[in-house]
């Protein structure tokens, strides 16, 4: 099962570690977890993304403007459609709000 985990992260804290432990266990059980990391457009690789990759987890960097405009929502939805997950797991308020238009 392809599982896309989405998070907007400012560092490596509790929520980020929970996501990584969960994704690693899903991978160990034969699933295909992906870590979708939401950040501002000019952000380079974050420490969270580097840690996820060091754990062998694929990272999907999602660079969108910080304000939830219709264009930002469309961009995020486009990325989700391109990744085509079976399960979409959002971690935190930003992905929850931005993914509101999903059926």
C-alpha distances in whole Angstrom, upper triangle without the diagonal:
4,6,10,13,16,19,23,24,28,28,26,27,25,22,21,21,19,16,17,17,14,12,14,13,9,10,12,10,8,5,6,8,11,14,16,19,22,25,29,29,32,30,29,26,26,27,23,22,24,23,19,19,22,19,17,15,14,16,17,20,21,25,26,30,30,32,29,31,30,29,27,25,25,24,21,20,20,18,15,15,16,12,11,8,6,8,11,13,16,18,22,24,24,21,21,24,23,20,23,23,20,20
4,7,10,13,16,20,21,25,25,24,25,24,21,19,20,18,15,15,16,13,11,13,13,10,10,13,12,10,6,5,6,8,11,12,16,18,22,25,26,28,26,25,23,23,24,21,19,21,20,16,17,20,17,15,12,11,13,13,17,17,21,23,26,27,28,26,28,27,26,24,22,21,20,17,16,17,14,12,12,12,9,8,5,5,7,9,11,14,16,20,22,22,18,19,22,21,18,21,21,18,18
4,6,10,13,17,18,22,22,21,21,20,17,16,17,15,12,12,14,11,8,11,12,9,10,13,12,11,7,6,5,6,9,10,14,16,19,23,24,26,24,24,21,21,22,18,17,19,18,15,16,19,16,15,12,11,12,12,15,16,19,21,24,24,26,24,26,25,24,22,20,20,19,16,15,16,14,11,13,13,9,9,5,6,5,6,7,10,13,16,19,18,15,16,19,18,15,18,19,16,17
4,6,10,13,15,19,19,18,19,19,15,14,16,14,11,12,14,12,9,13,14,11,12,16,15,14,11,8,6,5,6,6,10,12,16,19,20,22,20,21,18,18,19,16,14,17,17,13,15,18,16,15,11,10,10,9,12,12,16,17,20,20,22,20,22,22,21,18,17,17,16,12,12,13,11,8,11,11,8,9,6,8,6,5,6,8,11,14,16,15,12,13,16,15,13,16,17,14,16
4,7,10,12,16,16,15,16,15,12,10,12,11,7,9,12,10,8,12,13,11,12,16,16,16,13,11,7,6,5,6,8,10,14,18,19,21,19,19,17,16,17,13,12,16,15,12,14,17,15,15,11,11,10,9,11,12,15,16,19,19,21,19,22,22,21,18,17,18,17,13,14,15,12,10,14,14,11,12,9,11,8,6,5,6,7,11,13,13,10,11,15,14,12,16,17,15,17
4,7,10,13,14,14,15,15,11,10,13,12,9,11,14,13,11,15,17,15,16,19,20,20,16,14,11,9,6,5,6,7,11,14,16,18,16,17,16,14,16,12,12,15,15,13,15,18,17,17,13,12,10,9,10,9,12,13,16,15,17,15,18,19,18,15,14,15,14,10,12,14,11,10,13,14,12,13,11,14,11,8,6,5,6,8,10,9,6,9,12,11,10,13,15,14,17
4,6,10,11,11,12,12,9,8,11,11,9,11,14,13,13,16,18,17,18,21,22,22,19,17,13,11,8,6,5,6,9,12,15,17,15,16,14,12,13,10,11,14,14,12,15,18,17,18,14,14,11,11,10,10,12,12,14,13,15,15,18,19,19,15,15,17,15,12,14,16,14,13,17,17,15,17,15,17,14,11,9,6,5,6,9,8,6,9,12,11,12,15,17,16,19
4,7,9,11,12,13,10,9,13,14,12,14,17,17,16,19,21,20,21,24,25,26,23,20,17,14,11,9,6,5,6,9,12,14,12,14,13,11,13,10,11,15,15,14,16,19,19,20,17,16,13,12,10,9,10,10,12,10,13,13,16,18,18,14,14,17,15,12,15,17,15,15,18,19,17,19,18,21,18,14,12,9,8,7,9,7,7,10,12,11,13,16,18,18,21
4,6,7,9,11,9,7,11,12,11,12,16,16,16,18,21,21,21,24,26,26,23,21,17,15,11,10,7,7,7,10,14,15,11,13,12,9,10,7,9,12,12,12,15,17,17,19,16,16,13,13,11,11,12,13,14,12,15,16,19,21,21,17,18,20,18,16,19,20,18,18,21,22,20,22,21,23,20,17,15,12,10,9,11,10,11,14,15,15,16,19,22,22,25
4,7,9,12,11,9,13,15,14,15,18,19,19,21,23,24,24,27,29,29,27,25,21,18,15,14,10,10,8,11,14,14,11,12,12,8,9,8,11,13,13,14,17,18,19,21,19,19,16,16,14,14,13,14,15,13,16,17,21,23,22,19,20,23,20,18,22,23,21,21,25,25,23,26,24,27,24,21,18,16,13,12,13,12,14,17,17,17,19,22,25,25,28
4,6,10,10,8,10,13,13,13,16,18,17,19,21,22,23,25,27,28,26,24,20,18,14,14,11,12,11,14,16,16,13,13,11,8,7,6,9,11,10,12,15,15,16,19,17,18,15,16,14,15,16,17,18,16,20,21,24,26,26,22,23,25,23,21,24,25,22,23,26,26,24,26,25,27,24,22,19,17,14,13,16,15,16,19,20,20,22,25,27,27,30
4,7,8,6,7,10,10,10,12,15,15,16,18,20,20,22,24,25,23,22,18,17,13,14,12,14,14,17,19,19,15,15,13,9,7,5,9,10,9,10,13,13,14,16,15,17,15,17,15,17,18,20,21,19,22,23,27,29,28,24,25,27,25,22,25,26,23,23,27,26,24,26,24,26,23,21,18,16,13,14,17,17,17,19,21,22,23,25,28,28,31
4,6,5,6,9,10,11,12,14,16,16,18,20,21,22,24,26,24,23,20,18,15,16,14,15,16,19,22,22,18,19,16,13,11,9,13,14,12,13,16,16,16,19,17,19,17,19,18,19,20,21,22,20,23,24,27,29,29,25,26,28,26,23,26,28,25,24,28,28,26,27,25,27,24,21,18,16,12,12,15,16,17,19,21,22,23,25,28,28,30
4,5,5,6,9,10,11,12,14,15,17,18,20,21,23,25,23,22,19,18,15,17,15,17,18,21,24,25,21,22,19,16,14,11,15,16,14,14,18,18,16,19,18,20,18,20,20,21,22,23,24,22,24,25,28,30,30,26,26,29,27,24,26,28,26,24,28,28,26,27,24,25,22,20,16,15,11,12,15,16,17,18,21,22,22,24,28,27,29
4,5,5,6,9,10,11,12,14,15,16,18,20,21,23,21,20,16,16,13,14,13,14,16,19,22,23,20,21,18,15,14,11,13,16,14,13,17,18,16,18,16,18,16,17,17,18,20,20,22,20,22,22,25,27,27,23,23,25,24,21,23,25,22,21,24,25,22,24,21,22,19,16,13,11,7,8,12,13,13,14,17,18,19,21,24,23,25
4,5,5,6,9,10,11,12,14,15,16,18,20,21,19,18,14,13,10,11,10,12,14,17,20,21,17,18,15,12,11,7,10,12,10,9,13,14,13,15,13,15,13,15,15,16,18,19,21,19,22,22,25,27,26,23,22,25,23,20,22,24,20,20,23,23,20,22,20,21,18,16,13,12,9,10,13,14,14,16,18,19,19,22,24,23,26
4,5,5,6,8,10,10,12,14,15,16,18,20,18,18,14,14,12,14,13,16,17,21,23,24,20,20,17,14,12,9,11,13,10,9,13,13,11,14,13,15,14,17,17,19,21,23,25,23,26,26,29,30,30,26,26,28,26,23,25,26,23,22,26,26,22,24,21,22,19,18,15,14,11,13,17,18,17,19,22,22,22,25,27,26,28
4,5,5,6,9,10,11,12,14,15,17,19,17,17,13,14,12,14,14,17,19,22,25,26,23,23,20,17,15,12,14,16,13,12,15,16,13,16,14,16,16,18,19,20,22,23,25,24,26,25,29,30,30,26,25,28,26,23,24,26,23,21,25,25,22,23,20,20,17,16,12,12,10,12,16,17,16,17,20,21,21,23,26,24,26
4,6,5,6,8,10,10,12,14,15,17,14,14,10,10,8,11,11,14,16,20,22,24,21,20,18,15,14,11,12,14,12,9,13,14,12,14,11,13,12,14,15,16,19,21,23,22,24,23,26,27,27,23,22,24,23,19,21,22,19,18,21,21,18,19,16,17,14,13,10,10,8,11,14,15,14,15,18,19,18,21,23,22,24
4,5,5,6,8,10,10,12,14,15,14,13,10,10,8,11,12,15,17,21,23,24,20,20,16,14,13,9,10,12,9,7,10,11,8,10,8,11,11,14,15,17,20,22,24,23,26,26,29,30,29,25,25,26,24,21,23,24,20,19,22,22,19,20,17,18,16,15,12,13,11,14,18,18,17,18,22,22,21,24,26,24,26
4,6,5,6,9,10,10,12,15,14,14,11,12,11,15,15,19,21,25,27,28,24,23,20,18,16,13,14,15,11,10,13,13,10,12,10,14,14,17,19,21,23,25,28,27,29,29,32,33,32,29,28,29,28,24,25,27,24,22,25,25,21,22,19,19,17,17,14,15,13,16,20,21,19,20,24,24,23,26,28,26,28
4,5,5,6,9,10,11,13,11,12,9,11,11,14,15,18,21,25,27,28,25,24,21,19,18,15,15,17,14,11,14,15,12,13,11,14,14,16,19,20,23,25,27,26,29,27,30,31,31,27,26,28,26,22,23,25,22,20,22,23,19,20,16,16,14,13,11,13,12,15,19,20,18,18,22,22,21,23,26,23,25
4,5,5,6,9,10,11,9,8,6,8,8,11,13,17,19,23,25,26,23,22,19,18,17,13,13,15,12,9,12,13,10,10,8,10,11,13,16,18,21,23,26,25,28,27,29,30,29,26,24,26,24,21,21,22,19,17,20,20,16,17,14,14,12,12,10,12,12,16,19,19,17,18,22,22,20,23,25,22,24
4,5,5,6,9,10,9,9,8,10,10,14,16,19,22,26,27,28,25,23,20,19,17,14,14,14,12,9,11,11,8,8,7,10,12,15,18,20,23,26,29,28,31,30,33,33,32,29,28,29,27,24,25,25,22,20,23,22,18,20,17,17,16,16,14,16,16,19,23,23,21,22,26,25,24,27,29,26,28
4,5,5,6,9,9,10,9,12,13,17,19,22,25,29,30,31,28,27,23,22,21,17,17,18,15,13,15,15,11,12,11,14,16,18,21,23,26,28,31,31,33,32,35,35,34,31,30,31,29,26,26,27,24,22,24,24,20,21,17,17,15,16,15,17,17,20,24,24,22,23,27,27,25,27,29,27,28
4,5,5,7,5,7,7,10,12,15,18,21,24,28,29,31,28,27,23,23,22,18,18,19,17,14,15,16,13,12,10,13,15,17,20,21,25,27,30,30,32,30,33,33,32,29,27,28,27,23,23,24,22,19,21,21,17,17,14,13,12,13,12,15,16,19,23,23,21,21,25,25,23,25,27,24,25
4,5,5,5,6,6,9,12,15,18,21,24,28,29,30,27,26,22,22,21,18,17,17,16,12,13,14,11,9,8,10,13,16,19,21,25,27,30,30,33,31,34,33,33,30,28,29,27,24,24,25,21,19,21,20,17,17,14,14,14,15,15,17,18,22,25,25,22,23,27,26,24,27,28,25,27
4,5,7,9,10,13,15,19,21,24,27,31,32,33,30,28,25,24,23,20,19,19,17,14,15,15,12,11,11,14,17,19,22,25,28,31,34,34,36,35,37,37,36,33,32,33,31,28,28,28,25,23,25,24,20,21,18,17,17,18,18,20,20,24,28,28,25,26,30,30,28,30,32,29,30
4,6,9,10,14,16,20,22,26,29,32,34,35,32,31,27,27,26,23,22,23,20,17,18,19,15,14,13,16,18,21,24,26,29,32,35,35,37,35,37,37,36,34,32,32,31,28,28,28,25,23,24,24,20,20,17,16,15,18,17,20,21,25,28,28,25,26,30,29,27,30,31,28,28
4,7,9,13,16,19,22,25,28,32,32,34,31,30,27,27,26,23,21,22,21,17,18,19,15,13,13,14,17,19,23,25,28,31,34,34,36,35,37,36,35,33,31,31,29,26,26,26,23,21,22,22,18,17,15,14,14,17,17,20,22,25,28,29,25,26,30,29,26,29,30,27,27
4,6,10,13,16,19,22,25,29,29,31,29,28,25,24,24,21,19,21,19,16,16,18,15,13,11,12,15,16,20,21,25,27,31,31,33,31,33,32,31,29,27,27,26,23,22,23,20,18,19,18,15,14,11,10,11,13,14,17,18,22,25,25,22,23,26,25,23,25,26,23,24
4,7,10,13,16,19,22,26,26,28,26,24,21,22,22,19,17,18,17,14,14,16,14,11,9,9,12,13,16,18,22,24,28,28,30,29,30,30,29,26,25,24,23,20,20,20,17,15,16,15,11,12,9,10,10,12,13,16,17,21,24,23,20,21,25,23,21,24,25,22,23
4,7,10,13,16,19,23,23,25,23,22,19,19,19,15,14,16,15,11,12,14,12,10,7,7,9,11,14,16,19,21,25,25,27,26,28,27,26,24,22,23,21,18,18,18,15,13,15,15,11,12,9,10,9,10,10,13,14,17,20,20,17,18,22,20,18,22,23,20,21
4,6,9,13,16,19,20,21,19,18,16,16,16,13,11,13,13,9,10,13,12,10,7,5,6,7,10,12,16,18,21,22,24,23,25,25,23,21,20,20,18,15,16,16,12,11,14,13,9,11,9,11,10,10,10,12,13,16,19,18,15,17,20,18,17,20,21,19,21
4,6,10,13,16,17,19,16,16,13,12,13,10,8,11,11,7,9,12,11,11,7,6,5,6,8,10,13,16,19,19,21,21,23,23,22,19,18,19,17,14,15,16,12,12,15,14,11,13,11,14,12,10,10,10,11,14,16,15,13,15,18,17,16,19,21,19,21
4,6,10,13,14,16,14,14,12,12,14,11,9,13,13,10,12,15,15,14,11,9,6,5,6,6,10,12,15,16,18,17,19,20,18,15,15,16,13,10,12,13,9,9,13,12,10,12,11,14,12,10,10,9,10,12,14,12,10,13,15,13,13,17,18,16,19
4,6,10,12,13,11,11,10,9,11,8,7,11,12,10,12,15,15,15,12,11,7,6,5,6,8,10,13,13,16,16,18,19,18,14,15,16,14,11,14,15,11,12,15,15,13,16,15,18,16,13,12,11,10,12,14,11,10,14,15,13,14,18,19,18,22
4,7,9,12,10,11,11,10,13,11,10,14,15,14,15,18,19,19,16,14,11,9,6,5,6,7,10,9,12,12,15,16,15,11,12,14,11,9,12,14,11,12,15,15,14,17,16,19,17,14,13,11,11,11,12,9,8,12,13,11,12,16,17,17,21
4,7,8,6,9,10,9,12,11,11,14,16,15,16,19,20,21,18,16,13,11,8,6,5,6,8,8,11,12,15,17,15,12,13,15,13,11,15,16,13,15,18,18,17,20,20,23,21,18,17,14,14,13,14,10,11,15,15,13,15,18,20,20,24
4,6,6,9,11,11,14,14,14,16,19,18,19,22,24,24,21,19,16,14,10,8,5,5,5,6,10,12,13,16,14,11,13,15,13,12,16,17,15,17,20,20,19,22,23,26,24,21,20,17,17,16,16,12,13,17,16,14,17,20,21,22,25
4,6,9,11,12,16,16,15,17,20,20,20,23,25,24,22,20,16,13,10,8,4,5,6,9,12,13,14,16,13,11,14,15,12,12,16,16,14,17,19,18,19,22,23,26,25,22,22,20,20,19,19,15,16,19,19,16,18,21,22,23,26
4,6,10,11,15,16,15,16,20,20,20,22,24,25,23,20,17,15,11,11,7,9,9,11,14,17,18,20,17,15,18,19,15,16,20,19,17,20,23,21,22,25,26,29,28,25,25,22,22,21,21,18,19,22,22,19,22,25,25,26,30
4,7,8,11,12,11,13,16,16,17,19,21,21,20,18,14,13,10,10,7,10,11,11,15,17,19,21,19,16,18,20,16,16,20,20,17,19,22,21,21,24,24,28,26,23,23,20,20,19,20,17,17,21,21,19,21,24,25,26,30
4,6,10,11,10,10,14,15,14,16,19,19,18,16,13,13,9,11,9,13,14,15,19,21,22,24,21,19,21,22,18,18,21,21,18,20,23,21,21,24,24,28,27,24,23,22,21,21,22,19,20,23,24,22,23,27,28,28,31
4,7,8,6,7,10,11,11,13,15,15,14,13,10,11,8,11,11,14,16,17,20,22,24,25,23,20,22,23,19,18,21,21,18,20,22,21,19,23,23,26,25,22,21,20,19,20,22,19,19,23,24,22,23,27,28,27,31
4,5,5,6,9,10,11,12,14,16,14,14,11,12,9,12,12,14,16,16,20,21,24,25,24,20,22,23,20,19,22,22,19,20,24,22,20,24,23,26,24,22,20,18,17,17,19,17,18,21,22,21,22,26,27,27,30
4,5,5,6,9,10,10,12,14,14,14,12,14,12,15,15,18,20,19,23,24,27,29,27,23,25,27,23,21,25,25,22,22,26,25,22,26,24,27,25,23,21,19,17,18,20,19,19,22,24,23,24,28,30,29,32
4,5,5,6,9,10,11,13,11,12,10,12,11,13,14,17,19,18,22,22,25,27,26,22,23,25,22,19,22,23,19,20,23,22,20,23,21,24,21,19,17,16,14,15,18,17,16,19,21,21,22,25,27,26,29
4,5,5,6,9,10,11,9,9,6,9,8,11,13,16,18,18,22,22,25,26,24,21,22,23,20,18,20,21,17,18,21,20,17,20,19,22,20,18,17,16,15,16,19,17,17,20,22,20,21,25,26,25,28
4,5,5,6,9,10,10,10,9,12,11,14,16,19,21,21,25,26,28,30,28,24,25,26,23,21,24,24,20,21,24,22,20,23,22,25,23,21,20,20,18,20,22,21,20,24,26,24,25,28,30,29,32
4,5,5,6,9,9,11,10,13,13,16,18,21,23,23,26,27,30,31,30,26,27,28,25,23,25,25,22,22,25,24,21,24,22,24,22,21,19,19,17,19,22,21,20,23,26,25,25,28,30,29,32
4,5,5,7,5,7,7,10,11,14,17,20,23,22,26,26,28,29,28,24,25,26,23,20,22,23,19,19,22,21,17,20,18,20,19,18,16,16,15,17,21,20,18,21,24,23,23,26,28,26,29
4,5,5,5,6,7,10,11,15,17,21,24,24,27,28,30,31,29,25,26,27,23,21,23,23,19,20,22,20,17,20,19,21,20,19,19,19,18,21,24,22,21,24,26,25,25,28,30,28,30
4,5,7,9,10,14,15,18,21,24,27,27,30,31,33,34,32,29,29,30,27,25,27,27,23,23,26,24,21,24,22,24,23,22,21,22,20,23,26,25,24,27,29,28,28,31,33,31,34
4,6,9,11,14,16,19,22,25,28,28,31,31,33,34,33,29,29,30,27,25,26,27,23,22,25,24,20,22,20,22,21,20,19,20,19,22,25,24,23,25,28,27,27,30,32,30,32
4,7,9,13,15,18,21,25,28,28,31,31,33,33,32,29,29,29,26,24,25,25,21,21,23,21,18,20,18,20,20,20,19,20,20,23,26,25,23,26,29,27,26,30,31,29,31
4,6,10,12,15,18,21,25,25,28,27,30,30,28,25,25,26,23,20,22,22,18,17,20,18,15,17,15,17,16,16,15,17,16,20,23,22,20,22,25,24,23,26,27,25,27
4,7,10,13,16,19,23,23,26,26,27,27,26,23,23,23,20,18,19,18,15,15,17,15,12,14,13,16,15,15,15,16,17,20,22,21,18,21,24,22,21,25,26,23,26
4,6,9,12,15,19,20,23,22,24,24,23,20,20,20,17,15,17,16,13,13,16,14,11,14,13,17,16,14,14,14,15,17,20,18,16,19,21,19,19,23,23,22,25
4,6,10,12,16,17,20,19,21,21,19,16,16,17,13,11,13,13,9,10,13,11,9,12,12,16,15,13,14,14,15,17,19,16,14,17,19,17,16,20,21,19,22
4,6,10,13,14,17,17,19,20,17,14,15,16,12,11,14,13,10,12,14,13,12,15,15,19,18,15,16,15,15,16,18,15,14,17,18,16,16,20,21,20,23
4,6,10,11,14,14,15,16,14,11,12,12,9,7,11,11,8,10,13,12,11,14,15,18,17,14,15,13,14,15,16,13,11,15,15,13,13,17,18,17,21
4,7,9,12,13,14,15,12,9,12,13,9,9,12,12,10,13,15,15,15,18,19,22,21,18,18,16,16,16,17,13,13,16,16,13,15,18,19,19,23
4,6,9,9,10,11,9,6,9,10,7,8,11,12,11,13,16,15,16,19,19,23,21,18,18,16,17,16,15,11,11,15,14,11,13,16,16,17,21
4,6,8,8,11,9,6,10,12,10,10,14,15,14,16,19,19,20,22,23,26,24,21,21,18,18,17,16,12,13,16,14,12,15,17,17,19,23
4,7,9,12,11,8,11,14,12,12,15,17,16,18,20,21,21,24,24,26,24,21,20,17,17,15,13,9,12,14,12,11,14,16,17,19,23
4,6,9,10,7,10,13,12,12,15,17,17,18,21,22,23,24,25,27,25,22,21,18,18,16,13,10,12,14,11,10,14,15,16,18,22
4,7,8,6,7,10,11,10,12,15,15,16,18,20,21,22,22,25,23,19,19,16,17,15,12,9,10,11,8,7,10,11,12,15,18
4,5,5,6,9,10,11,12,14,16,17,18,20,22,23,24,26,24,21,22,19,20,18,15,12,13,14,11,9,12,13,12,15,19
4,5,5,6,9,10,10,12,14,15,16,18,20,21,22,24,23,20,21,19,21,20,17,14,14,15,12,9,11,12,10,13,16
4,5,5,6,9,10,10,12,14,15,16,18,20,21,24,23,20,22,19,21,20,18,15,15,16,14,11,13,14,12,15,18
4,5,5,6,9,10,11,12,14,15,17,18,20,22,21,18,19,16,18,17,15,12,11,14,11,8,10,12,12,14,17
4,5,5,6,9,10,11,12,14,15,16,17,20,18,15,16,14,16,16,14,11,10,11,9,6,7,9,8,10,14
4,5,5,6,9,10,10,12,14,15,17,19,19,16,18,17,19,19,17,14,13,14,13,9,10,11,9,11,14
4,5,5,6,9,10,11,13,14,16,19,19,16,18,16,18,18,18,14,12,15,14,10,11,13,12,13,16
4,5,5,6,9,10,11,12,13,16,15,12,14,12,15,15,14,11,9,12,11,8,8,11,11,11,14
4,5,5,6,9,10,10,12,14,14,11,14,13,16,17,16,13,11,12,12,9,7,10,9,8,11
4,5,5,6,9,10,12,15,16,14,16,16,19,20,19,16,14,16,16,12,11,14,12,11,14
4,5,5,6,8,10,14,14,12,14,14,17,18,18,15,13,15,16,12,11,15,14,13,16
4,5,5,6,7,10,10,8,11,11,15,16,17,15,11,13,14,12,10,13,12,10,13
4,5,5,8,10,12,11,14,15,18,20,20,18,15,16,17,14,12,15,13,11,13
4,5,9,12,13,13,16,17,20,22,22,20,17,19,20,17,15,18,16,14,16
4,6,9,11,10,13,14,17,20,21,19,15,18,19,17,15,18,17,15,17
4,7,9,9,13,15,18,21,22,20,16,18,20,17,14,17,16,13,14
4,5,6,10,12,15,18,20,19,15,16,19,17,14,17,16,13,14
4,7,10,13,16,20,21,21,17,17,20,19,15,17,17,14,14
4,6,10,13,16,18,18,14,14,17,16,13,15,16,12,13
4,6,10,13,14,14,10,11,14,13,10,12,13,10,12
4,7,10,12,12,9,9,13,13,10,13,15,13,14
4,6,8,9,6,6,10,10,9,11,14,12,15
4,7,8,7,7,11,12,11,14,17,16,18
4,6,6,6,9,11,11,13,16,16,19
4,6,5,6,9,10,11,14,15,18
4,5,5,6,8,10,13,14,17
4,5,5,6,8,11,11,15
4,6,5,6,10,10,13
4,5,5,9,10,13
4,6,7,9,13
4,5,6,9
4,5,8
4,6
4
